[in-house]
């Protein structure tokens, strides 16, 4: 008699009901989360990147508010039919460069975005497909983030 080791999700089926429950819990956890930007000086990121490393590389360009933008509520979870997953969307957030009235502007090259929930827990990190320069009044970054609850 042998032991059968199964990892549900690798080759098993996770019912839609289970995915929907996880997506609903994630939606609740994302209430009042912060969307933040990190500079391209951060190497990676990877699954081993922690909040301290991201905060050390957080954007500082003129017009950026340290700590990012608060998203009061995540959108309703929905099914990604192609991948048989659930997605939990955040409303899109826009960051704008603003030249200060006094003093020299601060410029950054931005590498990506990260999300921190209201309890201070890092929930996700995404590197942009290419770095974004924030150096003048016409520079802005709009970020639309969705979290995937995998089958």
VOVO-17047 format. One record per atom (N, C-alpha, C): residue number from 1; residue in three letters; atom name; x, y, z. Coordinates in steps of 0.02 Angstrom, whole numbers. Example, Ala and Ser with C-alpha at 12.3 -4.5 7.8 and 13.67 -1.06 7.14 Angstrom:
1_ALA_N_660_-284_390
1_ALA_CA_615_-225_390
1_ALA_C_660_-165_390
2_SER_N_642_-112_354
2_SER_CA_684_-53_357
2_SER_C_645_2_394
END
This chain:
1_UNK_N_42_-59_0
1_UNK_CA_0_0_0
1_UNK_C_44_62_0
2_UNK_N_34_106_-48
2_UNK_CA_74_167_-53
2_UNK_C_33_228_-36
3_UNK_N_68_283_-28
3_UNK_CA_35_347_-14
3_UNK_C_30_385_-79
4_UNK_N_-29_409_-94
4_UNK_CA_-41_448_-153
4_UNK_C_-37_522_-133
5_UNK_N_12_558_-159
5_UNK_CA_19_629_-143
5_UNK_C_-13_669_-200
6_UNK_N_-64_707_-183
6_UNK_CA_-100_746_-233
6_UNK_C_-94_820_-215
7_UNK_N_-84_861_-265
7_UNK_CA_-84_933_-256
7_UNK_C_-141_960_-298
8_UNK_N_-196_976_-265
8_UNK_CA_-254_1001_-301
8_UNK_C_-236_1067_-333
9_UNK_N_-250_1073_-396
9_UNK_CA_-232_1133_-434
9_UNK_C_-179_1117_-485
10_UNK_N_-134_1070_-469
10_UNK_CA_-83_1050_-518
10_UNK_C_-114_1006_-572
11_UNK_N_-148_952_-550
11_UNK_CA_-180_908_-598
11_UNK_C_-251_891_-578
12_UNK_N_-274_920_-523
12_UNK_CA_-343_909_-501
12_UNK_C_-387_967_-523
13_UNK_N_-449_961_-508
13_UNK_CA_-497_1013_-526
13_UNK_C_-519_1050_-463
14_UNK_N_-517_1115_-466
14_UNK_CA_-543_1156_-411
14_UNK_C_-610_1183_-433
15_UNK_N_-663_1168_-398
15_UNK_CA_-729_1191_-419
15_UNK_C_-734_1267_-420
16_UNK_N_-775_1292_-464
16_UNK_CA_-786_1364_-470
16_UNK_C_-808_1393_-403
17_UNK_N_-846_1355_-365
17_UNK_CA_-869_1378_-299
17_UNK_C_-810_1394_-253
18_UNK_N_-758_1353_-255
18_UNK_CA_-699_1365_-214
18_UNK_C_-661_1427_-238
19_UNK_N_-654_1433_-304
19_UNK_CA_-620_1492_-331
19_UNK_C_-658_1556_-314
20_UNK_N_-724_1553_-320
20_UNK_CA_-765_1612_-305
20_UNK_C_-759_1632_-232
21_UNK_N_-755_1584_-187
21_UNK_CA_-747_1600_-115
21_UNK_C_-680_1633_-102
22_UNK_N_-626_1607_-133
22_UNK_CA_-560_1638_-126
22_UNK_C_-559_1708_-155
23_UNK_N_-590_1716_-214
23_UNK_CA_-592_1782_-246
23_UNK_C_-630_1832_-203
24_UNK_N_-685_1810_-173
24_UNK_CA_-725_1854_-129
24_UNK_C_-685_1874_-67
25_UNK_N_-648_1827_-39
25_UNK_CA_-606_1843_19
25_UNK_C_-551_1892_-1
26_UNK_N_-522_1883_-59
26_UNK_CA_-471_1929_-83
26_UNK_C_-500_1999_-95
27_UNK_N_-559_2001_-125
27_UNK_CA_-593_2066_-136
27_UNK_C_-600_2103_-70
28_UNK_N_-621_2068_-18
28_UNK_CA_-629_2099_48
28_UNK_C_-562_2123_75
29_UNK_N_-510_2081_68
29_UNK_CA_-444_2098_94
29_UNK_C_-413_2158_58
30_UNK_N_-435_2171_-4
30_UNK_CA_-406_2227_-42
30_UNK_C_-441_2294_-29
31_UNK_N_-492_2295_14
31_UNK_CA_-524_2358_31
31_UNK_C_-473_2404_63
32_UNK_N_-470_2465_40
32_UNK_CA_-425_2517_66
32_UNK_C_-351_2498_56
33_UNK_N_-336_2461_4
33_UNK_CA_-266_2445_-12
33_UNK_C_-233_2506_-44
34_UNK_N_-167_2503_-48
34_UNK_CA_-128_2557_-79
34_UNK_C_-94_2529_-142
35_UNK_N_-99_2566_-196
35_UNK_CA_-60_2551_-256
35_UNK_C_-1_2599_-256
36_UNK_N_59_2571_-259
36_UNK_CA_121_2609_-256
36_UNK_C_164_2595_-317
37_UNK_N_209_2639_-331
37_UNK_CA_256_2630_-386
37_UNK_C_327_2620_-359
38_UNK_N_366_2579_-394
38_UNK_CA_436_2572_-375
38_UNK_C_481_2593_-433
39_UNK_N_540_2618_-414
39_UNK_CA_588_2641_-464
39_UNK_C_623_2583_-498
40_UNK_N_649_2595_-557
40_UNK_CA_683_2544_-595
40_UNK_C_749_2522_-564
41_UNK_N_771_2556_-512
41_UNK_CA_832_2536_-477
41_UNK_C_825_2470_-440
42_UNK_N_763_2449_-428
42_UNK_CA_750_2386_-394
42_UNK_C_767_2329_-442
43_UNK_N_812_2285_-422
43_UNK_CA_827_2228_-466
43_UNK_C_773_2176_-457
44_UNK_N_752_2147_-511
44_UNK_CA_696_2099_-508
44_UNK_C_633_2132_-530
45_UNK_N_580_2129_-496
45_UNK_CA_568_2092_-434
45_UNK_C_557_2018_-447
46_UNK_N_555_1980_-393
46_UNK_CA_542_1908_-398
46_UNK_C_494_1889_-341
47_UNK_N_479_1825_-337
47_UNK_CA_434_1802_-283
47_UNK_C_467_1810_-215
48_UNK_N_532_1825_-213
48_UNK_CA_568_1835_-150
48_UNK_C_574_1909_-131
49_UNK_N_550_1953_-173
49_UNK_CA_552_2025_-158
49_UNK_C_504_2039_-100
50_UNK_N_529_2076_-51
50_UNK_CA_486_2091_7
50_UNK_C_466_2164_8
51_UNK_N_421_2180_53
51_UNK_CA_395_2248_58
51_UNK_C_449_2299_74
52_UNK_N_496_2281_117
52_UNK_CA_550_2328_135
52_UNK_C_591_2348_73
53_UNK_N_606_2300_30
53_UNK_CA_644_2315_-31
53_UNK_C_604_2360_-77
54_UNK_N_539_2346_-83
54_UNK_CA_497_2389_-126
54_UNK_C_491_2459_-98
55_UNK_N_479_2464_-33
55_UNK_CA_474_2530_-2
55_UNK_C_539_2570_-8
56_UNK_N_596_2536_-6
56_UNK_CA_661_2570_-14
56_UNK_C_669_2598_-85
57_UNK_N_634_2567_-133
57_UNK_CA_639_2589_-202
57_UNK_C_575_2627_-224
58_UNK_N_532_2644_-176
58_UNK_CA_469_2677_-194
58_UNK_C_482_2742_-232
59_UNK_N_438_2759_-277
59_UNK_CA_443_2820_-317
59_UNK_C_447_2881_-273
60_UNK_N_483_2932_-298
60_UNK_CA_489_2996_-262
60_UNK_C_480_3056_-308
61_UNK_N_458_3043_-370
61_UNK_CA_454_3099_-419
61_UNK_C_405_3153_-396
62_UNK_N_415_3212_-421
62_UNK_CA_372_3269_-403
62_UNK_C_300_3254_-422
63_UNK_N_256_3258_-373
63_UNK_CA_185_3244_-383
63_UNK_C_165_3176_-355
64_UNK_N_214_3133_-340
64_UNK_CA_198_3067_-312
64_UNK_C_190_3074_-236
65_UNK_N_140_3043_-208
65_UNK_CA_129_3043_-136
65_UNK_C_158_2979_-108
66_UNK_N_205_2986_-61
66_UNK_CA_234_2927_-29
66_UNK_C_179_2885_1
67_UNK_N_182_2819_-12
67_UNK_CA_130_2774_11
67_UNK_C_78_2760_-43
68_UNK_N_83_2794_-100
68_UNK_CA_40_2779_-157
68_UNK_C_-31_2806_-151
69_UNK_N_-75_2774_-188
69_UNK_CA_-145_2795_-193
69_UNK_C_-189_2742_-161
70_UNK_N_-235_2764_-119
70_UNK_CA_-281_2717_-86
70_UNK_C_-338_2699_-134
71_UNK_N_-351_2634_-139
71_UNK_CA_-408_2608_-177
71_UNK_C_-457_2584_-124
72_UNK_N_-515_2616_-121
72_UNK_CA_-562_2600_-67
72_UNK_C_-595_2532_-74
73_UNK_N_-606_2509_-135
73_UNK_CA_-639_2444_-145
73_UNK_C_-617_2412_-210
74_UNK_N_-605_2347_-207
74_UNK_CA_-592_2308_-268
74_UNK_C_-658_2295_-303
75_UNK_N_-654_2282_-368
75_UNK_CA_-713_2267_-407
75_UNK_C_-738_2196_-392
76_UNK_N_-796_2181_-420
76_UNK_CA_-825_2114_-412
76_UNK_C_-783_2063_-448
77_UNK_N_-770_2006_-417
77_UNK_CA_-733_1952_-451
77_UNK_C_-772_1928_-512
78_UNK_N_-736_1907_-563
78_UNK_CA_-768_1880_-623
78_UNK_C_-726_1822_-650
79_UNK_N_-758_1782_-692
79_UNK_CA_-726_1722_-719
79_UNK_C_-686_1741_-782
80_UNK_N_-624_1718_-784
80_UNK_CA_-583_1722_-844
80_UNK_C_-593_1655_-880
81_UNK_N_-639_1653_-928
81_UNK_CA_-659_1590_-959
81_UNK_C_-601_1555_-995
82_UNK_N_-556_1594_-1025
82_UNK_CA_-501_1563_-1062
82_UNK_C_-454_1523_-1016
83_UNK_N_-443_1548_-955
83_UNK_CA_-396_1515_-910
83_UNK_C_-431_1477_-854
84_UNK_N_-497_1480_-851
84_UNK_CA_-536_1448_-797
84_UNK_C_-513_1472_-728
85_UNK_N_-500_1536_-723
85_UNK_CA_-480_1568_-660
85_UNK_C_-531_1622_-643
86_UNK_N_-524_1649_-584
86_UNK_CA_-563_1707_-563
86_UNK_C_-516_1767_-560
87_UNK_N_-541_1825_-579
87_UNK_CA_-502_1887_-576
87_UNK_C_-536_1935_-529
88_UNK_N_-495_1970_-489
88_UNK_CA_-520_2022_-444
88_UNK_C_-487_2087_-466
89_UNK_N_-526_2132_-498
89_UNK_CA_-496_2194_-524
89_UNK_C_-495_2250_-473
90_UNK_N_-444_2291_-478
90_UNK_CA_-443_2355_-442
90_UNK_C_-461_2409_-491
91_UNK_N_-492_2463_-469
91_UNK_CA_-503_2519_-514
91_UNK_C_-436_2547_-538
92_UNK_N_-434_2573_-598
92_UNK_CA_-370_2600_-623
92_UNK_C_-351_2662_-582
93_UNK_N_-286_2671_-576
93_UNK_CA_-257_2725_-537
93_UNK_C_-209_2763_-583
94_UNK_N_-210_2829_-579
94_UNK_CA_-165_2869_-620
94_UNK_C_-118_2909_-575
95_UNK_N_-54_2909_-594
95_UNK_CA_-2_2948_-560
95_UNK_C_23_3000_-610
96_UNK_N_28_3062_-587
96_UNK_CA_49_3117_-631
96_UNK_C_111_3152_-603
97_UNK_N_156_3170_-648
97_UNK_CA_213_3212_-629
97_UNK_C_187_3283_-623
98_UNK_N_206_3318_-570
98_UNK_CA_186_3388_-560
98_UNK_C_247_3429_-542
99_UNK_N_263_3478_-584
99_UNK_CA_320_3521_-571
99_UNK_C_305_3563_-509
100_UNK_N_351_3563_-460
100_UNK_CA_338_3603_-400
100_UNK_C_342_3677_-414
101_UNK_N_304_3716_-376
101_UNK_CA_305_3789_-384
101_UNK_C_372_3818_-363
102_UNK_N_405_3786_-314
102_UNK_CA_471_3808_-291
102_UNK_C_518_3749_-289
103_UNK_N_580_3761_-300
103_UNK_CA_630_3708_-296
103_UNK_C_635_3668_-360
104_UNK_N_683_3624_-361
104_UNK_CA_695_3582_-419
104_UNK_C_649_3522_-419
105_UNK_N_624_3502_-478
105_UNK_CA_582_3442_-482
105_UNK_C_624_3379_-470
106_UNK_N_592_3328_-443
106_UNK_CA_624_3263_-433
106_UNK_C_599_3218_-489
107_UNK_N_645_3186_-524
107_UNK_CA_626_3141_-578
107_UNK_C_645_3069_-560
108_UNK_N_607_3022_-586
108_UNK_CA_621_2950_-576
108_UNK_C_607_2912_-640
109_UNK_N_639_2854_-645
109_UNK_CA_620_2805_-695
109_UNK_C_585_2750_-656
110_UNK_N_523_2736_-675
110_UNK_CA_480_2690_-638
110_UNK_C_481_2621_-671
111_UNK_N_491_2570_-629
111_UNK_CA_496_2501_-653
111_UNK_C_432_2461_-648
112_UNK_N_386_2480_-602
112_UNK_CA_325_2441_-594
112_UNK_C_283_2465_-536
113_UNK_N_234_2424_-517
113_UNK_CA_187_2441_-465
113_UNK_C_181_2383_-415
114_UNK_N_159_2400_-355
114_UNK_CA_146_2349_-304
114_UNK_C_85_2370_-263
115_UNK_N_54_2320_-232
115_UNK_CA_-7_2332_-194
115_UNK_C_3_2307_-122
116_UNK_N_-16_2351_-75
116_UNK_CA_-11_2335_-4
116_UNK_C_-81_2342_25
117_UNK_N_-104_2291_61
117_UNK_CA_-171_2294_89
117_UNK_C_-172_2339_151
118_UNK_N_-232_2351_178
118_UNK_CA_-239_2397_234
118_UNK_C_-206_2372_298
119_UNK_N_-190_2308_301
119_UNK_CA_-154_2280_359
119_UNK_C_-79_2284_350
120_UNK_N_-56_2313_294
120_UNK_CA_15_2320_281
120_UNK_C_47_2259_249
121_UNK_N_7_2213_222
121_UNK_CA_32_2152_191
121_UNK_C_41_2163_116
122_UNK_N_99_2144_91
122_UNK_CA_112_2148_19
122_UNK_C_68_2098_-17
123_UNK_N_28_2120_-64
123_UNK_CA_-19_2077_-99
123_UNK_C_1_2060_-170
124_UNK_N_43_2102_-201
124_UNK_CA_63_2087_-270
124_UNK_C_112_2138_-296
125_UNK_N_154_2116_-343
125_UNK_CA_205_2158_-375
125_UNK_C_203_2144_-449
126_UNK_N_207_2196_-490
126_UNK_CA_210_2185_-562
126_UNK_C_259_2234_-593
127_UNK_N_307_2207_-629
127_UNK_CA_355_2247_-667
127_UNK_C_321_2269_-731
128_UNK_N_332_2332_-751
128_UNK_CA_305_2356_-815
128_UNK_C_343_2324_-872
129_UNK_N_311_2320_-931
129_UNK_CA_344_2291_-989
129_UNK_C_404_2333_-1010
130_UNK_N_402_2397_-996
130_UNK_CA_460_2441_-1007
130_UNK_C_457_2496_-954
131_UNK_N_516_2522_-935
131_UNK_CA_519_2574_-884
131_UNK_C_484_2637_-909
132_UNK_N_457_2675_-862
132_UNK_CA_422_2738_-877
132_UNK_C_458_2795_-844
133_UNK_N_475_2846_-883
133_UNK_CA_511_2904_-857
133_UNK_C_460_2956_-834
134_UNK_N_468_2978_-773
134_UNK_CA_426_3031_-744
134_UNK_C_470_3092_-733
135_UNK_N_468_3138_-781
135_UNK_CA_515_3195_-779
135_UNK_C_484_3260_-802
136_UNK_N_422_3261_-822
136_UNK_CA_392_3324_-845
136_UNK_C_317_3322_-838
137_UNK_N_286_3381_-844
137_UNK_CA_215_3389_-831
137_UNK_C_170_3346_-875
138_UNK_N_192_3323_-931
138_UNK_CA_150_3281_-974
138_UNK_C_159_3207_-960
139_UNK_N_202_3190_-911
139_UNK_CA_214_3120_-895
139_UNK_C_162_3095_-844
140_UNK_N_132_3039_-860
140_UNK_CA_85_3007_-814
140_UNK_C_88_2931_-824
141_UNK_N_67_2896_-774
141_UNK_CA_63_2823_-777
141_UNK_C_-6_2803_-752
142_UNK_N_-42_2766_-793
142_UNK_CA_-106_2738_-772
142_UNK_C_-96_2663_-762
143_UNK_N_-118_2639_-704
143_UNK_CA_-108_2569_-686
143_UNK_C_-176_2537_-675
144_UNK_N_-188_2482_-710
144_UNK_CA_-249_2441_-701
144_UNK_C_-226_2372_-679
145_UNK_N_-242_2353_-619
145_UNK_CA_-217_2290_-590
145_UNK_C_-276_2243_-578
146_UNK_N_-266_2180_-596
146_UNK_CA_-314_2127_-578
146_UNK_C_-274_2071_-545
147_UNK_N_-303_2041_-494
147_UNK_CA_-272_1984_-459
147_UNK_C_-305_1921_-485
148_UNK_N_-264_1870_-499
148_UNK_CA_-289_1806_-525
148_UNK_C_-292_1755_-469
149_UNK_N_-350_1724_-461
149_UNK_CA_-359_1668_-416
149_UNK_C_-358_1607_-460
150_UNK_N_-304_1568_-456
150_UNK_CA_-291_1515_-505
150_UNK_C_-329_1451_-490
151_UNK_N_-347_1418_-545
151_UNK_CA_-378_1352_-541
151_UNK_C_-323_1301_-536
END
